[in-house]
Amino acid sequence: MSNSKAKSQGSTGRLPIASPTLPSFDALLPRMRAIWESGDLTNGKTVAEFESLVAAKMPGREIVAVSSCTSGLMLALRTLDVQGEVLLPSFTFTASAHAVVWAGCTPVWVECDADTHNIDIEDLQRKITPRTGAILAVYVSGNPPALDALETIARKHGVRLILDAAHAMGTTYQGRPAGTFGDAEVFSLSPTKTITTCEGGIVSLREPEIGRLVRIGRNYANPGNYDCQFIGLNARMSELHALVGVESFKMLDANVRERQRLVKLYRDKLKGVRGVHFQEVLSGNTSSQKDLSLRIVAKEFGATRDEVRAELTKAGVETRTYFAPPVHLQTAYKPWRTQTGPLPVTEQLATEVLNPPLWVGLTTADVERVAGIIAACQPSKVATGA
């Protein structure tokens, strides 16, 4: 049985943006006690069990549990020996770019598509050069990018394809599960995701040898004899975190279905409200719906995203604006800001995207409340078409 920490607080109470969906604590206790008493707290049998469960969902891949998605991305870049430039969207969480820079590579920003919010394939192809070492694409809010095209482009140019799949546990692309594409896919298991280990990540790899390297890389690249094979990390997953993952993984399909149901409910309640655009999931694909990403297009809606957000905040509804500012406009990335030219779609999208509450346990009344506040922000002359 699942539980979410947050609970609906009626029609006027605080409504959080997210809440973890957790397995029963009582169900965890017997095995937690056994782990505790064994003294085997890191990278033991429970971590291996969790990896096996995930591997069954991602056939043909090497699965390695790590301490975070960020450390997984860092290890993937290192073990795949990526050098030079890495093409990636600026419309992403900062960890995507952090891993690139930590690996000693140069980020080259690629535009995003205004409808899917994912990497723009045409702009990507324009920016590939002999200096390109890898493409790093992202499942924004769980929505899969154009994976067939990305794999074709990577093969054509002989570069690695790495996928930041932080949001994508439970996503499918043309019937195939996320985690079965590219040279590496890296998932987050933090509390806002479709399943959680409290903190943690999963790395899914095409090549067994790269899987071996990531496995030792999470332990400083020490194969067991203290002769480190490369510059690794402390990226181990604890047995206690893995136990939460084992029980949480059983809830994955139900969690994703409920998130998709809630998004459909939001769509129904906001249908016909001009200027509210939902993220497009292309035919044949499914999104895990880690987030609900709306665009508030001011010239159509009659008010800005920030004005709508302010009204939601006043009403006690917590929201986010993923991803504002986009990475290339953040202070840390000033040295790489202008080298690939302007990103007008990315910068516009960052002013329009609004992420309202979405979590398992949200009620129909909660969705109606949020949708009603959004709709009420539209000036009547716009709403009526006058």
Secondary structure, 3 states (H helix, E strand, C coil): CCEECCCCCCCCCCECCCCCEECCHHHHHHHHHHHHHHCCCECCHHHHHHHHHHHHHCCCCEEEEECCHHHHHHHHHHHCCCCCEEEEECCCCHHHHHHHHHCCCEEEEECECCCCCCECHHHHHHHCCCCEEEEEEECECCECCCHHHHHHHHHHHCCEEEEECCCCCCCEECCEECCCCCCEEEEECCCCCCCCCCCCEEEEECCHHHHHHHHHHCECCCCCCCCCCCCCCECCCEHHHHHHHHHHHCCHHHHHHHHHHHHHHHHHHHCCCCCEEECCCCCCEECCCCCCCEEECHHHHCCCHHHHHHHHHHCCECCECCCCCCHHHCHHHHHHCCCCCCCHHHHHHHHHEEECCCCCCCCHHHHHHHHHHHHHCCCHHHHCCC
